[in-house]
Amino acid sequence: MTKTAAAPAKRVENKASNLESKPFSVFERMIAWRYLRARRRETFISVIAGFSFTGIMLGVATLIIVMAVMNGFRSELLTRILGINGHLIMQPIDQPLEDYADLIKRVDEIKGVSFAIPVVEGQALVQGNVGAGTGALVRGLREEDIDKLELVAENIRQGTLEGFDGSSSVAIGTRMAQNLGLTIGDSLKVISPDGDVTPFGVNPRVKSYEVAAIFEIGMSEYDASIVLMPLNEAQLFFNQEGRVQSLEIFVDNPDKVDELKAPVEEVAARQLLLTDWRQRNQTFFSALQVERNVMFMILTLIVLVAALNIISGLIMLVKDKGRDIAILRTMGATRGSVMRIFLMTGAAIGFTGTLAGVVLGVVITLNVESIRQFFSWLSGTTLFSPELYFLSQLPAKMDLGETLTVIIMALVLSFVATILPAWRAAKLDPVEALRYE
């Protein structure tokens, strides 16, 4: 052999020997990259890799979007429920709350309590200009207390609540106004089954009130069913003169409401029934959590199926590249070097698919309401009905911890999926692979 012919052979030998000393070397990365690029006769393998990439991308994006929507749904519902209802409800057991003004002062002095409001409420049938009427929850509140409820006070769409206490007027939600054909100045008829007692039985109590304000909380159930009435009018209407049915206490941190139960009972100095917002909405939020967990497990299967596609694609690639593997082995490449080449090939598909899925998921999450409106306009239907989903808009709230969990899970599944094909490539006998070549 001449010196000229021996030189390239020596360089190849040096490259092969370097494979053993430098894991994930430039040579290994070059081979892995070449295997990722499709050639004309490798179209089918390229399609398998493309499906794997697309599956991981869609799986990761779907997980991020669904988890963000579920988080946003829970967060928005929680904000609206706690924005109009007390975090801690105080109801008397032994006798009605007639000294509620003094009790409110004592409760307000408790550290961690924002404010407390007296409430008289009852079920009623309300009628407007159109329709047969609808059921409603009438809540008697003072004007100063409504001003403290920012969710209501800052979302008055029509009218005003000034002079609310000294009037025979009410405030209703936008959906109730729409359903009953009401606007500012119209009359709302309120009918209560608990009326005057006569020798012939109980007569329903009926009274008409002027609509002074229309609010929009953003939660369909509240906007369609709540009527706010001055406290003194509600006391007269529900036969609660001079007393209230409950005190609703709003605290600085709703998650620490348990810590305030003992101080509230102490200042009340009477028998009370104390219930917090979690007890009153336990079934609802538990159902949301179960649904969220089930959705996560189901959507994880998309990523798992995509990872299985990586296995099948790499196994076919190993069979197709059997001759190349045998040549590399005869040149001095170790089993570890061959295994690392195919590990990098599969990991590259998983990494790029995960990265593309994160980008796609974040972009859709940040524009999910605009996308919903576009498809609603395109199809001419309501894709997110407020009557079914309680909220008037599709919320989304990304959680960094959950997003990182999805990313790590996708990368781990992708990496694990490459181990078996890479191990099979490393175990390939070069003699057997070259026998029929």
C-alpha positions as CSV (number, residue, x, y, z in Angstrom):
1,M,0.0,0.0,0.0
2,T,1.3,3.5,-0.9
3,K,1.8,6.3,1.6
4,T,-0.9,8.3,-0.2
5,A,-3.5,5.5,0.2
6,A,-2.4,4.8,3.8
7,A,-3.0,8.4,4.9
8,P,-6.8,8.4,4.6
9,A,-7.0,5.0,6.2
10,K,-5.0,6.2,9.1
11,R,-7.2,9.3,9.6
12,V,-10.3,7.0,9.6
13,E,-8.6,4.8,12.1
14,N,-7.8,7.8,14.3
15,K,-11.5,8.9,14.1
16,A,-12.7,5.5,15.1
17,S,-10.3,5.3,18.0
18,N,-11.5,8.7,19.2
19,L,-15.0,7.3,19.5
20,E,-14.0,5.3,22.4
21,S,-12.4,8.2,24.3
22,K,-14.9,11.0,23.6
23,P,-18.6,10.1,24.3
24,F,-21.0,12.3,22.2
25,S,-18.1,13.4,20.1
26,V,-18.4,15.5,16.9
27,F,-18.2,12.3,14.8
28,E,-21.1,10.7,16.7
29,R,-23.2,13.8,16.4
30,M,-22.4,14.0,12.7
31,I,-23.6,10.4,12.1
32,A,-26.8,11.0,14.2
33,W,-27.6,14.1,12.3
34,R,-27.1,12.3,8.9
35,Y,-29.5,9.6,10.1
36,L,-32.1,12.3,10.8
37,R,-32.0,13.6,7.3
38,A,-34.2,11.8,4.8
39,R,-32.8,10.3,1.7
40,R,-34.9,9.3,-1.3
41,R,-35.0,5.6,-0.4
42,E,-35.7,6.3,3.2
43,T,-38.9,8.2,2.8
44,F,-41.0,5.8,4.9
45,I,-38.6,6.0,7.8
46,S,-38.7,9.8,7.5
47,V,-42.5,9.7,7.6
48,I,-42.4,7.6,10.8
49,A,-40.0,10.2,12.4
50,G,-42.3,13.0,11.2
51,F,-45.3,11.3,12.9
52,S,-43.3,10.9,16.1
53,F,-42.3,14.6,16.0
54,T,-45.8,15.7,15.3
55,G,-47.3,13.4,18.0
56,I,-45.0,14.7,20.7
57,M,-45.6,18.3,19.6
58,L,-49.4,18.0,19.6
59,G,-49.3,16.0,22.9
60,V,-47.2,18.6,24.7
61,A,-49.2,21.5,23.3
62,T,-52.5,19.9,24.2
63,L,-51.4,19.2,27.7
64,I,-50.2,22.8,28.2
65,I,-53.4,24.2,26.8
66,V,-55.8,22.0,28.6
67,M,-54.1,22.4,32.0
68,A,-54.0,26.2,31.5
69,V,-57.7,26.3,30.7
70,M,-58.6,24.1,33.7
71,N,-56.4,26.3,35.9
72,G,-58.0,29.5,34.5
73,F,-61.5,28.0,34.8
74,R,-60.9,27.2,38.5
75,S,-59.2,30.5,39.3
76,E,-61.9,32.6,37.6
77,L,-64.7,30.7,39.3
78,L,-63.0,31.0,42.6
79,T,-62.5,34.7,42.2
80,R,-66.1,35.3,41.3
81,I,-67.5,33.0,44.0
82,L,-65.4,34.6,46.7
83,G,-66.0,38.1,45.3
84,I,-69.7,38.1,46.1
85,N,-70.0,35.5,48.8
86,G,-68.4,35.6,52.3
87,H,-65.4,33.5,53.0
88,L,-66.8,32.7,56.4
89,I,-70.6,32.5,57.0
90,M,-71.9,33.2,60.6
91,Q,-75.4,32.0,61.2
92,P,-77.2,32.1,64.7
93,I,-78.5,28.9,66.2
94,D,-80.2,30.0,69.4
95,Q,-81.9,33.4,68.4
96,P,-81.9,35.8,65.4
97,L,-79.0,38.3,64.9
98,E,-80.6,41.5,66.2
99,D,-77.4,43.1,67.6
100,Y,-75.5,42.6,64.3
101,A,-74.1,46.1,64.3
102,D,-72.1,45.6,67.5
103,L,-71.1,42.1,66.4
104,I,-69.8,43.4,63.1
105,K,-67.6,46.0,64.9
106,R,-66.1,43.2,67.1
107,V,-65.5,40.9,64.1
108,D,-63.9,43.7,62.1
109,E,-61.2,44.1,64.8
110,I,-60.0,40.5,64.4
111,K,-56.6,40.4,62.7
112,G,-56.9,38.8,59.3
113,V,-60.6,39.9,58.7
114,S,-61.1,42.4,55.9
115,F,-64.8,43.3,56.7
116,A,-68.1,41.7,57.7
117,I,-71.5,42.4,56.2
118,P,-75.0,41.7,57.4
119,V,-77.2,39.7,54.9
120,V,-80.9,38.9,54.5
121,E,-81.6,36.6,51.6
122,G,-84.4,34.5,50.3
123,Q,-85.7,32.7,47.2
124,A,-88.2,34.5,45.1
125,L,-89.9,34.5,41.7
126,V,-89.1,37.6,39.6
127,Q,-91.0,38.9,36.6
128,G,-90.2,41.6,34.1
129,N,-91.5,42.8,30.7
130,V,-91.1,39.5,28.8
131,G,-91.3,35.8,29.7
132,A,-93.2,34.1,32.5
133,G,-90.5,34.9,35.1
134,T,-87.5,33.1,36.6
135,G,-86.3,32.0,40.0
136,A,-83.9,34.4,41.8
137,L,-81.9,34.7,45.0
138,V,-82.7,38.0,46.6
139,R,-79.9,39.4,48.8
140,G,-80.5,42.3,51.1
141,L,-77.3,44.4,51.5
142,R,-76.4,47.9,52.6
143,E,-75.1,50.3,50.0
144,E,-71.8,50.7,51.9
145,D,-71.4,46.9,51.9
146,I,-72.0,46.6,48.2
147,D,-69.2,49.2,47.7
148,K,-66.9,46.9,49.5
149,L,-67.7,44.1,47.1
150,E,-65.4,45.2,44.3
151,L,-66.6,42.5,42.0
152,V,-70.0,44.1,42.0
153,A,-69.2,47.8,42.5
154,E,-66.6,47.9,39.7
155,N,-68.8,46.1,37.2
156,I,-71.9,48.2,37.1
157,R,-72.8,48.3,33.4
158,Q,-75.9,50.6,33.6
159,G,-77.4,52.9,36.3
160,T,-76.0,53.7,39.7
161,L,-76.2,52.5,43.3
162,E,-76.1,56.0,44.8
163,G,-78.9,56.4,47.3
164,F,-79.6,52.7,47.2
165,D,-80.3,52.4,50.9
166,G,-83.2,54.9,51.0
167,S,-84.9,53.7,47.9
168,S,-87.3,50.9,46.8
169,S,-85.0,49.8,44.0
170,V,-83.0,46.8,43.1
171,A,-79.8,45.9,41.1
172,I,-79.9,42.9,38.8
173,G,-77.4,41.1,36.5
174,T,-77.1,41.6,32.8
175,R,-78.4,38.1,31.9
176,M,-81.5,38.6,34.1
177,A,-82.1,42.0,32.5
178,Q,-81.7,40.4,29.0
179,N,-84.0,37.4,29.8
180,L,-86.7,39.6,31.3
181,G,-86.5,42.5,28.9
182,L,-85.5,45.0,31.6
183,T,-83.5,48.2,31.6
184,I,-82.9,51.1,34.0
185,G,-86.1,52.5,35.4
186,D,-88.2,49.4,34.5
187,S,-90.2,47.6,37.2
188,L,-89.2,44.2,38.5
189,K,-92.0,42.2,40.3
190,V,-90.7,40.1,43.2
191,I,-92.9,37.3,44.5
192,S,-92.1,35.4,47.7
193,P,-94.0,32.3,48.9
194,D,-93.4,33.4,52.5
195,G,-96.0,36.1,52.7
196,D,-98.7,37.2,55.1
197,V,-100.5,34.6,57.3
198,T,-104.3,34.8,57.0
199,P,-107.1,32.6,58.2
200,F,-107.1,31.0,54.8
201,G,-103.4,30.3,54.7
202,V,-100.2,32.0,53.6
203,N,-100.6,34.6,50.8
204,P,-97.5,35.1,48.6
205,R,-95.9,38.5,49.1
206,V,-95.7,40.5,45.9
207,K,-94.0,43.8,45.4
208,S,-92.5,45.7,42.5
209,Y,-89.2,47.5,42.6
210,E,-87.5,49.9,40.2
211,V,-84.3,48.6,38.5
212,A,-81.6,51.1,39.6
213,A,-78.5,49.3,38.4
214,I,-77.4,46.4,36.1
215,F,-74.2,44.7,36.9
216,E,-72.1,42.0,35.2
217,I,-70.0,39.8,37.4
218,G,-68.9,37.5,34.5
219,M,-70.4,34.4,36.0
220,S,-73.5,33.4,34.2
221,E,-75.3,31.8,37.2
222,Y,-74.9,35.0,39.2
223,D,-75.7,37.4,36.4
224,A,-78.9,35.5,35.7
225,S,-80.2,34.8,39.2
226,I,-79.1,37.4,41.8
227,V,-81.1,40.4,42.8
228,L,-79.5,42.9,45.2
229,M,-82.0,44.7,47.4
230,P,-81.5,47.4,50.1
231,L,-81.1,45.7,53.5
232,N,-84.1,47.4,55.1
233,E,-86.4,46.5,52.2
234,A,-85.3,42.9,52.3
235,Q,-85.9,42.8,56.1
236,L,-89.5,44.0,55.4
237,F,-90.1,41.7,52.4
238,F,-88.9,38.5,54.2
239,N,-90.4,39.3,57.6
240,Q,-87.0,39.9,59.2
241,E,-87.6,43.4,60.7
242,G,-84.6,44.6,62.8
243,R,-82.6,41.4,62.3
244,V,-80.5,39.6,59.8
245,Q,-80.1,35.9,58.9
246,S,-76.3,35.8,58.7
247,L,-73.1,37.7,58.7
248,E,-70.7,37.1,55.8
249,I,-67.1,37.6,56.8
250,F,-64.4,38.4,54.2
251,V,-60.8,37.6,55.1
252,D,-57.4,38.7,53.8
253,N,-56.4,35.2,52.9
254,P,-59.3,32.8,52.0
255,D,-56.9,29.8,52.2
256,K,-56.3,30.5,56.0
257,V,-60.0,30.8,56.9
258,D,-59.7,27.9,59.4
259,E,-57.4,30.0,61.6
260,L,-60.1,32.6,62.1
261,K,-63.0,30.4,63.2
262,A,-61.9,30.3,66.8
263,P,-61.4,34.1,67.2
264,V,-64.8,34.7,65.5
265,E,-66.6,32.3,67.9
266,E,-64.8,34.0,70.8
267,V,-66.0,37.5,70.0
268,A,-69.5,36.3,69.1
269,A,-70.0,34.8,72.6
270,R,-73.0,32.8,71.5
271,Q,-73.9,29.6,69.7
272,L,-73.1,29.9,66.0
273,L,-73.0,27.8,62.9
274,L,-69.7,28.7,61.1
275,T,-69.2,27.5,57.5
276,D,-66.4,28.5,55.2
277,W,-66.3,28.8,51.4
278,R,-64.7,25.4,50.9
279,Q,-67.5,23.6,52.8
280,R,-70.1,25.4,50.8
281,N,-68.5,24.7,47.4
282,Q,-66.7,21.4,48.3
283,T,-68.6,19.2,45.7
284,F,-68.1,21.7,42.9
285,F,-64.4,22.2,43.3
286,S,-63.7,18.5,44.0
287,A,-65.4,17.7,40.7
288,L,-63.2,20.2,39.0
289,Q,-60.1,18.7,40.5
290,V,-61.1,15.2,39.5
291,E,-61.8,16.3,36.0
292,R,-58.5,18.0,35.7
293,N,-56.5,15.0,36.9
294,V,-58.4,12.6,34.5
295,M,-57.8,15.0,31.6
296,F,-54.1,15.1,32.4
297,M,-53.8,11.3,32.5
298,I,-55.8,10.9,29.2
299,L,-53.8,13.5,27.3
300,T,-50.5,12.0,28.6
301,L,-51.4,9.0,26.4
302,I,-50.9,11.1,23.4
303,V,-47.3,11.8,24.3
304,L,-46.8,8.1,25.2
305,V,-48.1,7.0,21.8
306,A,-45.8,9.4,20.1
307,A,-42.9,8.0,22.1
308,L,-43.9,4.5,20.9
309,N,-43.6,5.8,17.4
310,I,-40.1,6.8,18.1
311,I,-39.3,3.2,19.1
312,S,-40.8,1.8,15.9
313,G,-39.1,4.4,13.7
314,L,-35.7,3.8,15.3
315,I,-36.0,0.0,15.0
316,M,-36.7,0.4,11.3
317,L,-33.7,2.8,11.1
318,V,-31.5,0.2,12.8
319,K,-32.5,-2.5,10.3
320,D,-31.9,-0.1,7.4
321,K,-28.6,1.0,8.7
322,G,-27.3,-2.5,9.7
323,R,-24.5,-2.3,7.1
324,D,-23.4,1.1,8.2
325,I,-23.3,-0.1,11.8
326,A,-21.3,-3.1,10.9
327,I,-18.8,-0.9,9.0
328,L,-18.5,1.5,12.0
329,R,-17.9,-1.5,14.3
330,T,-15.2,-3.0,12.0
331,M,-13.5,0.5,11.9
332,G,-13.2,0.4,15.7
333,A,-16.4,2.0,16.9
334,T,-17.5,0.6,20.3
335,R,-20.9,-0.6,21.2
336,G,-21.3,2.4,23.4
337,S,-20.5,4.7,20.5
338,V,-23.2,3.1,18.3
339,M,-25.7,3.2,21.1
340,R,-25.0,6.9,21.7
341,I,-25.5,7.7,18.0
342,F,-29.1,6.2,18.0
343,L,-29.8,7.7,21.5
344,M,-29.0,11.1,20.0
345,T,-31.1,10.4,17.0
346,G,-34.2,9.6,19.0
347,A,-33.6,12.2,21.7
348,A,-33.3,14.9,18.9
349,I,-36.8,13.9,17.7
350,G,-38.2,14.1,21.3
351,F,-36.4,17.4,22.1
352,T,-37.5,19.2,19.0
353,G,-41.0,17.9,19.3
354,T,-41.2,19.0,22.9
355,L,-39.8,22.4,22.1
356,A,-42.2,22.9,19.3
357,G,-45.1,21.7,21.5
358,V,-44.2,24.2,24.2
359,V,-44.1,27.1,21.7
360,L,-47.4,26.1,20.1
361,G,-49.0,25.5,23.5
362,V,-47.9,28.9,24.9
363,V,-49.0,30.8,21.8
364,I,-52.5,29.2,21.8
365,T,-52.9,29.6,25.6
366,L,-52.1,33.4,25.4
367,N,-54.7,33.8,22.6
368,V,-57.2,31.2,23.6
369,E,-60.1,33.6,23.9
370,S,-59.4,35.3,20.6
371,I,-59.2,31.9,18.9
372,R,-62.5,30.9,20.5
373,Q,-64.2,34.0,19.2
374,F,-62.8,33.5,15.7
375,F,-64.1,29.9,15.5
376,S,-67.4,31.0,17.0
377,W,-67.7,33.6,14.3
378,L,-66.6,31.1,11.6
379,S,-69.0,28.4,12.6
380,G,-71.9,30.7,13.6
381,T,-72.3,28.9,17.0
382,T,-71.4,29.6,20.6
383,L,-68.4,27.3,21.4
384,F,-68.2,28.3,25.1
385,S,-71.8,28.7,26.3
386,P,-72.0,30.8,29.5
387,E,-75.1,28.8,30.6
388,L,-73.1,25.6,30.5
389,Y,-69.6,26.7,31.7
390,F,-70.7,29.5,34.1
391,L,-68.2,32.0,32.7
392,S,-68.7,34.4,29.8
393,Q,-65.1,34.1,28.5
394,L,-62.7,31.2,28.1
395,P,-60.0,31.6,30.8
396,A,-56.5,30.3,30.7
397,K,-53.8,30.5,33.4
398,M,-50.4,28.9,32.9
399,D,-48.7,27.4,35.9
400,L,-44.9,27.2,35.6
401,G,-44.6,24.1,37.7
402,E,-47.1,22.2,35.6
403,T,-45.5,23.3,32.4
404,L,-42.1,22.1,33.5
405,T,-43.7,18.8,34.6
406,V,-45.1,18.4,31.0
407,I,-41.7,19.2,29.5
408,I,-39.8,16.8,31.7
409,M,-42.3,14.0,31.2
410,A,-42.1,14.4,27.4
411,L,-38.3,14.4,27.4
412,V,-38.1,11.4,29.7
413,L,-40.6,9.4,27.7
414,S,-38.8,10.3,24.5
415,F,-35.4,9.3,25.9
416,V,-36.7,6.0,27.4
417,A,-38.2,5.2,24.0
418,T,-34.8,5.4,22.4
419,I,-33.0,3.0,24.7
420,L,-34.4,-0.3,23.2
421,P,-33.6,0.5,19.6
422,A,-30.2,2.0,20.5
423,W,-29.4,-1.1,22.6
424,R,-30.3,-3.4,19.6
425,A,-28.1,-1.3,17.3
426,A,-25.2,-1.7,19.8
427,K,-25.7,-5.5,20.0
428,L,-25.7,-5.9,16.3
429,D,-23.0,-8.4,15.2
430,P,-20.9,-6.8,12.3
431,V,-20.1,-10.3,10.9
432,E,-23.7,-11.3,10.6
433,A,-24.7,-7.8,9.2
434,L,-22.0,-8.0,6.5
435,R,-22.4,-11.7,5.6
436,Y,-25.0,-11.2,2.9
437,E,-23.8,-7.8,1.7
